[in-house]
Amino acid sequence: MSLLDYFRSSKPNSASLAKERLQILVAHERASRNQPSYLPELQQELLAVIRKYVNVSQDAITVHFDQDGNQETLELNIVLPEDR
Amino acid sequence: MSLLDYFRSSKPNSASLAKERLQILVAHERASRNQPSYLPELQQELLAVIRKYVNVSQDAITVHFDQDGNQETLELNIVLPEDR
């Protein structure tokens, strides 16, 4: 799934407007495929930072990692509870 | 600038393919405008985390913050030096 498709599909509609969402997208365009990827580790640290701001359980967070050639993308989708 | 425009304009071309880039996009869809925004603080913490992985100077990082109704977006663009 391309970044463009991602944002097209996540466009808010009337049913979703009342909910609070946080989406984080990391795109890493690497100069070479031979370097190790640091996105999985970065993901853990990003989640730790986000948890300082929003009180969410692990199952409210959807993570998607994608690799296509030298381009890596990491998507974090967080839906916050409405009754906070 | 919408999220879509952002990714359209940042589509890699032949001249940019050799460079290493890291792009981070945070979209916060808020349930209410009355809450304080935590994105500016979150931005500082995200940059601190990223600096653990990539050795970049402050001027290699472009930050763009946008607010449109209940939707806030934060873009971090990092171009890494080629001669690392």
N, CA and C atoms of all chains as a GROMACS GRO file, in nm:
protein
  504
    1MET      N    1   0.086  -0.119   0.000
    1MET     CA    2   0.000   0.000   0.000
    1MET      C    3   0.090   0.124   0.000
    2SER      N    4   0.064   0.215  -0.090
    2SER     CA    5   0.147   0.336  -0.096
    2SER      C    6   0.101   0.435   0.009
    3LEU      N    7   0.186   0.532   0.034
    3LEU     CA    8   0.152   0.636   0.131
    3LEU      C    9   0.026   0.710   0.089
    4LEU      N   10   0.014   0.730  -0.041
    4LEU     CA   11  -0.102   0.800  -0.093
    4LEU      C   12  -0.231   0.724  -0.066
    5ASP      N   13  -0.227   0.594  -0.092
    5ASP     CA   14  -0.345   0.510  -0.067
    5ASP      C   15  -0.382   0.514   0.080
    6TYR      N   16  -0.279   0.513   0.161
    6TYR     CA   17  -0.302   0.513   0.304
    6TYR      C   18  -0.383   0.635   0.346
    7PHE      N   19  -0.341   0.752   0.300
    7PHE     CA   20  -0.412   0.873   0.342
    7PHE      C   21  -0.546   0.887   0.274
    8ARG      N   22  -0.559   0.833   0.155
    8ARG     CA   23  -0.690   0.834   0.090
    8ARG      C   24  -0.789   0.751   0.171
    9SER      N   25  -0.743   0.632   0.212
    9SER     CA   26  -0.836   0.543   0.283
    9SER      C   27  -0.866   0.591   0.424
   10SER      N   28  -0.777   0.673   0.479
   10SER     CA   29  -0.797   0.716   0.616
   10SER      C   30  -0.863   0.853   0.627
   11LYS      N   31  -0.910   0.905   0.514
   11LYS     CA   32  -0.977   1.034   0.513
   11LYS      C   33  -1.100   1.029   0.606
   12PRO      N   34  -1.112   1.124   0.696
   12PRO     CA   35  -1.223   1.114   0.791
   12PRO      C   36  -1.359   1.128   0.725
   13ASN      N   37  -1.453   1.049   0.768
   13ASN     CA   38  -1.590   1.064   0.721
   13ASN      C   39  -1.678   1.104   0.839
   14SER      N   40  -1.805   1.123   0.817
   14SER     CA   41  -1.891   1.177   0.923
   14SER      C   42  -1.899   1.082   1.042
   15ALA      N   43  -1.888   0.951   1.017
   15ALA     CA   44  -1.899   0.856   1.126
   15ALA      C   45  -1.775   0.857   1.216
   16SER      N   46  -1.661   0.893   1.158
   16SER     CA   47  -1.538   0.885   1.236
   16SER      C   48  -1.500   1.018   1.301
   17LEU      N   49  -1.569   1.125   1.266
   17LEU     CA   50  -1.526   1.257   1.310
   17LEU      C   51  -1.528   1.275   1.461
   18ALA      N   52  -1.617   1.206   1.530
   18ALA     CA   53  -1.626   1.225   1.674
   18ALA      C   54  -1.513   1.157   1.748
   19LYS      N   55  -1.451   1.060   1.684
   19LYS     CA   56  -1.343   0.987   1.750
   19LYS      C   57  -1.213   1.064   1.745
   20GLU      N   58  -1.130   1.033   1.840
   20GLU     CA   59  -0.999   1.095   1.842
   20GLU      C   60  -0.897   0.993   1.793
   21ARG      N   61  -0.816   1.036   1.698
   21ARG     CA   62  -0.720   0.945   1.638
   21ARG      C   63  -0.584   1.011   1.631
   22LEU      N   64  -0.484   0.928   1.638
   22LEU     CA   65  -0.348   0.975   1.620
   22LEU      C   66  -0.282   0.879   1.521
   23GLN      N   67  -0.230   0.936   1.414
   23GLN     CA   68  -0.164   0.853   1.312
   23GLN      C   69  -0.021   0.901   1.296
   24ILE      N   70   0.069   0.807   1.296
   24ILE     CA   71   0.209   0.842   1.275
   24ILE      C   72   0.262   0.760   1.160
   25LEU      N   73   0.325   0.828   1.069
   25LEU     CA   74   0.378   0.763   0.951
   25LEU      C   75   0.527   0.795   0.942
   26VAL      N   76   0.608   0.695   0.931
   26VAL     CA   77   0.752   0.715   0.915
   26VAL      C   78   0.792   0.655   0.782
   27ALA      N   79   0.851   0.736   0.696
   27ALA     CA   80   0.900   0.688   0.568
   27ALA      C   81   1.051   0.705   0.564
   28HIS      N   82   1.119   0.597   0.540
   28HIS     CA   83   1.265   0.602   0.534
   28HIS      C   84   1.311   0.561   0.396
   29GLU      N   85   1.368   0.658   0.326
   29GLU     CA   86   1.420   0.632   0.192
   29GLU      C   87   1.570   0.610   0.209
   30ARG      N   88   1.612   0.487   0.194
   30ARG     CA   89   1.751   0.455   0.224
   30ARG      C   90   1.840   0.468   0.102
   31ALA      N   91   1.961   0.511   0.124
   31ALA     CA   92   2.055   0.525   0.012
   31ALA      C   93   2.101   0.388  -0.035
   32SER      N   94   2.102   0.292   0.054
   32SER     CA   95   2.147   0.158   0.020
   32SER      C   96   2.068   0.055   0.099
   33ARG      N   97   2.045  -0.060   0.038
   33ARG     CA   98   1.971  -0.166   0.107
   33ARG      C   99   2.059  -0.241   0.206
   34ASN      N  100   2.189  -0.215   0.199
   34ASN     CA  101   2.281  -0.296   0.280
   34ASN      C  102   2.287  -0.254   0.427
   35GLN      N  103   2.234  -0.137   0.455
   35GLN     CA  104   2.235  -0.094   0.595
   35GLN      C  105   2.126  -0.169   0.671
   36PRO      N  106   2.147  -0.192   0.798
   36PRO     CA  107   2.038  -0.251   0.876
   36PRO      C  108   1.927  -0.149   0.899
   37SER      N  109   1.805  -0.196   0.908
   37SER     CA  110   1.693  -0.106   0.931
   37SER      C  111   1.681  -0.077   1.079
   38TYR      N  112   1.658   0.050   1.111
   38TYR     CA  113   1.638   0.083   1.252
   38TYR      C  114   1.492   0.113   1.283
   39LEU      N  115   1.405   0.097   1.183
   39LEU     CA  116   1.264   0.131   1.207
   39LEU      C  117   1.196   0.047   1.316
   40PRO      N  118   1.222  -0.084   1.323
   40PRO     CA  119   1.156  -0.160   1.431
   40PRO      C  120   1.192  -0.109   1.571
   41GLU      N  121   1.319  -0.072   1.590
   41GLU     CA  122   1.358  -0.016   1.720
   41GLU      C  123   1.298   0.122   1.740
   42LEU      N  124   1.302   0.201   1.633
   42LEU     CA  125   1.245   0.336   1.638
   42LEU      C  126   1.097   0.329   1.676
   43GLN      N  127   1.028   0.230   1.621
   43GLN     CA  128   0.886   0.210   1.650
   43GLN      C  129   0.862   0.195   1.801
   44GLN      N  130   0.944   0.114   1.866
   44GLN     CA  131   0.928   0.093   2.010
   44GLN      C  132   0.945   0.223   2.087
   45GLU      N  133   1.041   0.301   2.045
   45GLU     CA  134   1.067   0.428   2.115
   45GLU      C  135   0.957   0.530   2.088
   46LEU      N  136   0.905   0.529   1.966
   46LEU     CA  137   0.795   0.620   1.933
   46LEU      C  138   0.672   0.587   2.018
   47LEU      N  139   0.644   0.459   2.032
   47LEU     CA  140   0.528   0.418   2.111
   47LEU      C  141   0.546   0.457   2.258
   48ALA      N  142   0.668   0.445   2.308
   48ALA     CA  143   0.695   0.484   2.446
   48ALA      C  144   0.670   0.634   2.466
   49VAL      N  145   0.711   0.714   2.367
   49VAL     CA  146   0.690   0.859   2.374
   49VAL      C  147   0.541   0.892   2.369
   50ILE      N  148   0.470   0.826   2.278
   50ILE     CA  149   0.327   0.855   2.261
   50ILE      C  150   0.248   0.821   2.387
   51ARG      N  151   0.290   0.714   2.454
   51ARG     CA  152   0.221   0.673   2.577
   51ARG      C  153   0.233   0.776   2.688
   52LYS      N  154   0.330   0.864   2.676
   52LYS     CA  155   0.340   0.971   2.776
   52LYS      C  156   0.227   1.072   2.758
   53TYR      N  157   0.176   1.083   2.636
   53TYR     CA  158   0.074   1.184   2.604
   53TYR      C  159  -0.066   1.129   2.603
   54VAL      N  160  -0.080   1.006   2.554
   54VAL     CA  161  -0.213   0.947   2.548
   54VAL      C  162  -0.214   0.814   2.620
   55ASN      N  163  -0.320   0.793   2.696
   55ASN     CA  164  -0.332   0.674   2.778
   55ASN      C  165  -0.406   0.567   2.698
   56VAL      N  166  -0.331   0.484   2.626
   56VAL     CA  167  -0.393   0.382   2.543
   56VAL      C  168  -0.338   0.245   2.574
   57SER      N  169  -0.422   0.146   2.554
   57SER     CA  170  -0.377   0.008   2.570
   57SER      C  171  -0.313  -0.039   2.440
   58GLN      N  172  -0.237  -0.145   2.450
   58GLN     CA  173  -0.165  -0.198   2.334
   58GLN      C  174  -0.259  -0.234   2.219
   59ASP      N  175  -0.378  -0.284   2.249
   59ASP     CA  176  -0.468  -0.328   2.141
   59ASP      C  177  -0.540  -0.212   2.072
   60ALA      N  178  -0.520  -0.089   2.120
   60ALA     CA  179  -0.575   0.026   2.049
   60ALA      C  180  -0.476   0.077   1.943
   61ILE      N  181  -0.361   0.012   1.938
   61ILE     CA  182  -0.256   0.057   1.846
   61ILE      C  183  -0.238  -0.046   1.734
   62THR      N  184  -0.251  -0.001   1.611
   62THR     CA  185  -0.226  -0.087   1.496
   62THR      C  186  -0.094  -0.045   1.432
   63VAL      N  187  -0.010  -0.141   1.409
   63VAL     CA  188   0.121  -0.111   1.350
   63VAL      C  189   0.133  -0.185   1.217
   64HIS      N  190   0.180  -0.114   1.118
   64HIS     CA  191   0.201  -0.176   0.987
   64HIS      C  192   0.338  -0.135   0.934
   65PHE      N  193   0.417  -0.232   0.900
   65PHE     CA  194   0.551  -0.206   0.847
   65PHE      C  195   0.558  -0.258   0.705
   66ASP      N  196   0.613  -0.178   0.619
   66ASP     CA  197   0.617  -0.214   0.478
   66ASP      C  198   0.754  -0.182   0.419
   67GLN      N  199   0.803  -0.269   0.334
   67GLN     CA  200   0.931  -0.243   0.268
   67GLN      C  201   0.915  -0.264   0.119
   68ASP      N  202   0.959  -0.165   0.043
   68ASP     CA  203   0.948  -0.172  -0.102
   68ASP      C  204   1.076  -0.114  -0.160
   69GLY      N  205   1.166  -0.201  -0.198
   69GLY     CA  206   1.296  -0.154  -0.248
   69GLY      C  207   1.371  -0.083  -0.137
   70ASN      N  208   1.415   0.038  -0.165
   70ASN     CA  209   1.489   0.115  -0.065
   70ASN      C  210   1.398   0.199   0.023
   71GLN      N  211   1.268   0.185   0.003
   71GLN     CA  212   1.173   0.266   0.081
   71GLN      C  213   1.107   0.179   0.186
   72GLU      N  214   1.118   0.222   0.310
   72GLU     CA  215   1.052   0.153   0.421
   72GLU      C  216   0.949   0.247   0.481
   73THR      N  217   0.834   0.193   0.514
   73THR     CA  218   0.736   0.277   0.582
   73THR      C  219   0.682   0.207   0.705
   74LEU      N  220   0.657   0.286   0.802
   74LEU     CA  221   0.605   0.238   0.929
   74LEU      C  222   0.481   0.322   0.961
   75GLU      N  223   0.370   0.255   0.984
   75GLU     CA  224   0.246   0.325   1.017
   75GLU      C  225   0.202   0.288   1.157
   76LEU      N  226   0.171   0.387   1.236
   76LEU     CA  227   0.114   0.363   1.368
   76LEU      C  228  -0.023   0.430   1.370
   77ASN      N  229  -0.124   0.353   1.401
   77ASN     CA  230  -0.261   0.404   1.406
   77ASN      C  231  -0.315   0.386   1.546
   78ILE      N  232  -0.356   0.492   1.606
   78ILE     CA  233  -0.406   0.485   1.743
   78ILE      C  234  -0.544   0.546   1.750
   79VAL      N  235  -0.640   0.469   1.794
   79VAL     CA  236  -0.775   0.522   1.815
   79VAL      C  237  -0.796   0.536   1.964
   80LEU      N  238  -0.823   0.657   2.006
   80LEU     CA  239  -0.836   0.684   2.149
   80LEU      C  240  -0.979   0.660   2.194
   81PRO      N  241  -0.998   0.611   2.314
   81PRO     CA  242  -1.133   0.584   2.362
   81PRO      C  243  -1.213   0.714   2.374
   82GLU      N  244  -1.343   0.703   2.345
   82GLU     CA  245  -1.428   0.824   2.347
   82GLU      C  246  -1.466   0.866   2.488
   83ASP      N  247  -1.463   0.771   2.582
   83ASP     CA  248  -1.510   0.801   2.717
   83ASP      C  249  -1.397   0.834   2.813
   84ARG      N  250  -1.294   0.899   2.763
   84ARG     CA  251  -1.184   0.933   2.852
   84ARG      C  252  -1.227   1.042   2.950
   85MET      N  253  -0.129   2.306   0.324
   85MET     CA  254  -0.097   2.192   0.237
   85MET      C  255  -0.156   2.064   0.296
   86SER      N  256  -0.225   1.990   0.215
   86SER     CA  257  -0.286   1.867   0.265
   86SER      C  258  -0.183   1.755   0.270
   87LEU      N  259  -0.218   1.649   0.343
   87LEU     CA  260  -0.129   1.533   0.352
   87LEU      C  261  -0.102   1.475   0.215
   88LEU      N  262  -0.206   1.473   0.133
   88LEU     CA  263  -0.193   1.418  -0.001
   88LEU      C  264  -0.095   1.498  -0.085
   89ASP      N  265  -0.109   1.631  -0.080
   89ASP     CA  266  -0.017   1.717  -0.156
   89ASP      C  267   0.127   1.695  -0.111
   90TYR      N  268   0.139   1.678   0.020
   90TYR     CA  269   0.272   1.659   0.076
   90TYR      C  270   0.340   1.537   0.014
   91PHE      N  271   0.269   1.426   0.010
   91PHE     CA  272   0.333   1.305  -0.042
   91PHE      C  273   0.347   1.309  -0.193
   92ARG      N  274   0.257   1.379  -0.260
   92ARG     CA  275   0.273   1.395  -0.404
   92ARG      C  276   0.401   1.471  -0.433
   93SER      N  277   0.423   1.580  -0.360
   93SER     CA  278   0.539   1.664  -0.388
   93SER      C  279   0.670   1.599  -0.346
   94SER      N  280   0.661   1.504  -0.254
   94SER     CA  281   0.785   1.443  -0.205
   94SER      C  282   0.816   1.310  -0.273
   95LYS      N  283   0.742   1.278  -0.378
   95LYS     CA  284   0.766   1.154  -0.451
   95LYS      C  285   0.910   1.155  -0.504
   96PRO      N  286   0.984   1.050  -0.480
   96PRO     CA  287   1.124   1.053  -0.521
   96PRO      C  288   1.142   1.058  -0.672
   97ASN      N  289   1.236   1.135  -0.718
   97ASN     CA  290   1.270   1.136  -0.861
   97ASN      C  291   1.413   1.084  -0.874
   98SER      N  292   1.460   1.075  -0.996
   98SER     CA  293   1.591   1.014  -1.019
   98SER      C  294   1.703   1.091  -0.948
   99ALA      N  295   1.687   1.224  -0.937
   99ALA     CA  296   1.792   1.304  -0.875
   99ALA      C  297   1.798   1.282  -0.724
  100SER      N  298   1.684   1.248  -0.665
  100SER     CA  299   1.683   1.238  -0.518
  100SER      C  300   1.704   1.096  -0.468
  101LEU      N  301   1.706   0.999  -0.557
  101LEU     CA  302   1.708   0.860  -0.513
  101LEU      C  303   1.833   0.821  -0.435
  102ALA      N  304   1.945   0.887  -0.464
  102ALA     CA  305   2.068   0.850  -0.397
  102ALA      C  306   2.073   0.902  -0.254
  103LYS      N  307   1.993   1.002  -0.224
  103LYS     CA  308   1.994   1.059  -0.090
  103LYS      C  309   1.914   0.975   0.006
  104GLU      N  310   1.951   0.990   0.130
  104GLU     CA  311   1.880   0.919   0.234
  104GLU      C  312   1.789   1.019   0.305
  105ARG      N  313   1.663   0.983   0.318
  105ARG     CA  314   1.567   1.073   0.379
  105ARG      C  315   1.485   1.000   0.482
  106LEU      N  316   1.443   1.076   0.579
  106LEU     CA  317   1.352   1.022   0.679
  106LEU      C  318   1.240   1.124   0.694
  107GLN      N  319   1.118   1.078   0.676
  107GLN     CA  320   1.003   1.167   0.687
  107GLN      C  321   0.909   1.112   0.793
  108ILE      N  322   0.867   1.199   0.880
  108ILE     CA  323   0.774   1.158   0.983
  108ILE      C  324   0.653   1.248   0.978
  109LEU      N  325   0.538   1.187   0.976
  109LEU     CA  326   0.414   1.261   0.967
  109LEU      C  327   0.325   1.221   1.084
  110VAL      N  328   0.279   1.317   1.157
  110VAL     CA  329   0.188   1.290   1.269
  110VAL      C  330   0.057   1.362   1.240
  111ALA      N  331  -0.051   1.288   1.236
  111ALA     CA  332  -0.183   1.348   1.215
  111ALA      C  333  -0.267   1.321   1.339
  112HIS      N  334  -0.317   1.426   1.397
  112HIS     CA  335  -0.399   1.412   1.517
  112HIS      C  336  -0.539   1.467   1.488
  113GLU      N  337  -0.634   1.376   1.489
  113GLU     CA  338  -0.774   1.413   1.466
  113GLU      C  339  -0.837   1.424   1.605
  114ARG      N  340  -0.864   1.545   1.645
  114ARG     CA  341  -0.910   1.565   1.782
  114ARG      C  342  -1.062   1.560   1.791
  115ALA      N  343  -1.111   1.506   1.902
  115ALA     CA  344  -1.256   1.499   1.922
  115ALA      C  345  -1.312   1.638   1.952
  116SER      N  346  -1.230   1.722   2.010
  116SER     CA  347  -1.276   1.856   2.045
  116SER      C  348  -1.160   1.954   2.032
  117ARG      N  349  -1.193   2.078   1.994
  117ARG     CA  350  -1.088   2.179   1.981
  117ARG      C  351  -1.047   2.237   2.116
  118ASN      N  352  -1.124   2.202   2.219
  118ASN     CA  353  -1.100   2.267   2.348
  118ASN      C  354  -0.982   2.208   2.426
  119GLN      N  355  -0.935   2.093   2.380
  119GLN     CA  356  -0.819   2.036   2.449
  119GLN      C  357  -0.693   2.109   2.405
  120PRO      N  358  -0.596   2.115   2.491
  120PRO     CA  359  -0.468   2.171   2.446
  120PRO      C  360  -0.397   2.074   2.353
  121SER      N  361  -0.323   2.129   2.260
  121SER     CA  362  -0.248   2.044   2.166
  121SER      C  363  -0.118   1.998   2.231
  122TYR      N  364  -0.087   1.870   2.213
  122TYR     CA  365   0.041   1.822   2.265
  122TYR      C  366   0.143   1.798   2.154
  123LEU      N  367   0.104   1.832   2.031
  123LEU     CA  368   0.197   1.804   1.920
  123LEU      C  369   0.330   1.880   1.929
  124PRO      N  370   0.331   2.008   1.969
  124PRO     CA  371   0.462   2.076   1.979
  124PRO      C  372   0.557   2.007   2.077
  125GLU      N  373   0.505   1.959   2.189
  125GLU     CA  374   0.590   1.886   2.285
  125GLU      C  375   0.631   1.750   2.229
  126LEU      N  376   0.533   1.684   2.166
  126LEU     CA  377   0.560   1.554   2.106
  126LEU      C  378   0.671   1.566   2.002
  127GLN      N  379   0.667   1.674   1.926
  127GLN     CA  380   0.768   1.700   1.823
  127GLN      C  381   0.909   1.699   1.883
  128GLN      N  382   0.926   1.768   1.996
  128GLN     CA  383   1.057   1.773   2.060
  128GLN      C  384   1.105   1.634   2.100
  129GLU      N  385   1.013   1.555   2.151
  129GLU     CA  386   1.051   1.420   2.195
  129GLU      C  387   1.080   1.329   2.076
  130LEU      N  388   1.005   1.347   1.969
  130LEU     CA  389   1.030   1.266   1.849
  130LEU      C  390   1.168   1.296   1.793
  131LEU      N  391   1.203   1.425   1.791
  131LEU     CA  392   1.334   1.464   1.739
  131LEU      C  393   1.446   1.407   1.826
  132ALA      N  394   1.425   1.406   1.957
  132ALA     CA  395   1.525   1.350   2.048
  132ALA      C  396   1.545   1.201   2.021
  133VAL      N  397   1.436   1.130   1.994
  133VAL     CA  398   1.444   0.987   1.964
  133VAL      C  399   1.517   0.964   1.832
  134ILE      N  400   1.482   1.044   1.731
  134ILE     CA  401   1.542   1.027   1.598
  134ILE      C  402   1.693   1.052   1.603
  135ARG      N  403   1.733   1.148   1.684
  135ARG     CA  404   1.876   1.180   1.694
  135ARG      C  405   1.957   1.064   1.751
  136LYS      N  406   1.890   0.971   1.817
  136LYS     CA  407   1.962   0.853   1.866
  136LYS      C  408   2.002   0.762   1.750
  137TYR      N  409   1.923   0.770   1.641
  137TYR     CA  410   1.946   0.679   1.527
  137TYR      C  411   2.023   0.743   1.414
  138VAL      N  412   1.996   0.871   1.391
  138VAL     CA  413   2.066   0.939   1.281
  138VAL      C  414   2.136   1.063   1.335
  139ASN      N  415   2.257   1.082   1.288
  139ASN     CA  416   2.340   1.192   1.334
  139ASN      C  417   2.319   1.312   1.241
  140VAL      N  418   2.223   1.397   1.276
  140VAL     CA  419   2.192   1.511   1.190
  140VAL      C  420   2.197   1.641   1.269
  141SER      N  421   2.232   1.747   1.200
  141SER     CA  422   2.230   1.879   1.260
  141SER      C  423   2.088   1.936   1.252
  142GLN      N  424   2.063   2.036   1.332
  142GLN     CA  425   1.930   2.096   1.340
  142GLN      C  426   1.884   2.149   1.203
  143ASP      N  427   1.977   2.204   1.124
  143ASP     CA  428   1.935   2.264   0.997
  143ASP      C  429   1.909   2.161   0.887
  144ALA      N  430   1.930   2.034   0.915
  144ALA     CA  431   1.893   1.929   0.819
  144ALA      C  432   1.749   1.884   0.842
  145ILE      N  433   1.686   1.941   0.943
  145ILE     CA  434   1.550   1.902   0.978
  145ILE      C  435   1.453   2.014   0.947
  146THR      N  436   1.353   1.984   0.867
  146THR     CA  437   1.248   2.081   0.838
  146THR      C  438   1.122   2.039   0.911
  147VAL      N  439   1.062   2.131   0.982
  147VAL     CA  440   0.942   2.099   1.058
  147VAL      C  441   0.828   2.186   1.007
  148HIS      N  442   0.714   2.124   0.986
  148HIS     CA  443   0.596   2.200   0.944
  148HIS      C  444   0.477   2.156   1.027
  149PHE      N  445   0.413   2.253   1.087
  149PHE     CA  446   0.296   2.223   1.169
  149PHE      C  447   0.175   2.290   1.107
  150ASP      N  448   0.066   2.217   1.100
  150ASP     CA  449  -0.052   2.269   1.034
  150ASP      C  450  -0.177   2.235   1.115
  151GLN      N  451  -0.269   2.328   1.122
  151GLN     CA  452  -0.393   2.301   1.194
  151GLN      C  453  -0.510   2.340   1.104
  152ASP      N  454  -0.604   2.248   1.090
  152ASP     CA  455  -0.721   2.273   1.005
  152ASP      C  456  -0.842   2.215   1.077
  153GLY      N  457  -0.916   2.300   1.144
  153GLY     CA  458  -1.030   2.252   1.222
  153GLY      C  459  -0.982   2.164   1.335
  154ASN      N  460  -1.036   2.044   1.343
  154ASN     CA  461  -0.996   1.951   1.449
  154ASN      C  462  -0.878   1.863   1.409
  155GLN      N  463  -0.825   1.887   1.291
  155GLN     CA  464  -0.713   1.805   1.241
  155GLN      C  465  -0.582   1.883   1.252
  156GLU      N  466  -0.488   1.825   1.320
  156GLU     CA  467  -0.355   1.885   1.330
  156GLU      C  468  -0.255   1.792   1.263
  157THR      N  469  -0.162   1.849   1.192
  157THR     CA  470  -0.058   1.764   1.132
  157THR      C  471   0.079   1.822   1.160
  158LEU      N  472   0.170   1.734   1.180
  158LEU     CA  473   0.308   1.771   1.206
  158LEU      C  474   0.395   1.692   1.110
  159GLU      N  475   0.479   1.763   1.036
  159GLU     CA  476   0.567   1.696   0.940
  159GLU      C  477   0.712   1.720   0.980
  160LEU      N  478   0.787   1.616   0.984
  160LEU     CA  479   0.932   1.629   1.007
  160LEU      C  480   1.002   1.571   0.885
  161ASN      N  481   1.087   1.650   0.825
  161ASN     CA  482   1.161   1.608   0.707
  161ASN      C  483   1.310   1.612   0.736
  162ILE      N  484   1.375   1.502   0.720
  162ILE     CA  485   1.517   1.497   0.752
  162ILE      C  486   1.593   1.444   0.630
  163VAL      N  487   1.686   1.523   0.580
  163VAL     CA  488   1.771   1.477   0.471
  163VAL      C  489   1.908   1.448   0.531
  164LEU      N  490   1.951   1.324   0.515
  164LEU     CA  491   2.077   1.284   0.575
  164LEU      C  492   2.192   1.312   0.479
  165PRO      N  493   2.306   1.350   0.532
  165PRO     CA  494   2.421   1.380   0.444
  165PRO      C  495   2.465   1.256   0.369
  166GLU      N  496   2.510   1.277   0.244
  166GLU     CA  497   2.550   1.164   0.160
  166GLU      C  498   2.687   1.110   0.198
  167ASP      N  499   2.770   1.194   0.261
  167ASP     CA  500   2.908   1.155   0.288
  167ASP      C  501   2.928   1.107   0.432
  168ARG      N  502   2.824   1.042   0.486
  168ARG     CA  503   2.839   0.992   0.622
  168ARG      C  504   2.942   0.879   0.628
   0.00000   0.00000   0.00000
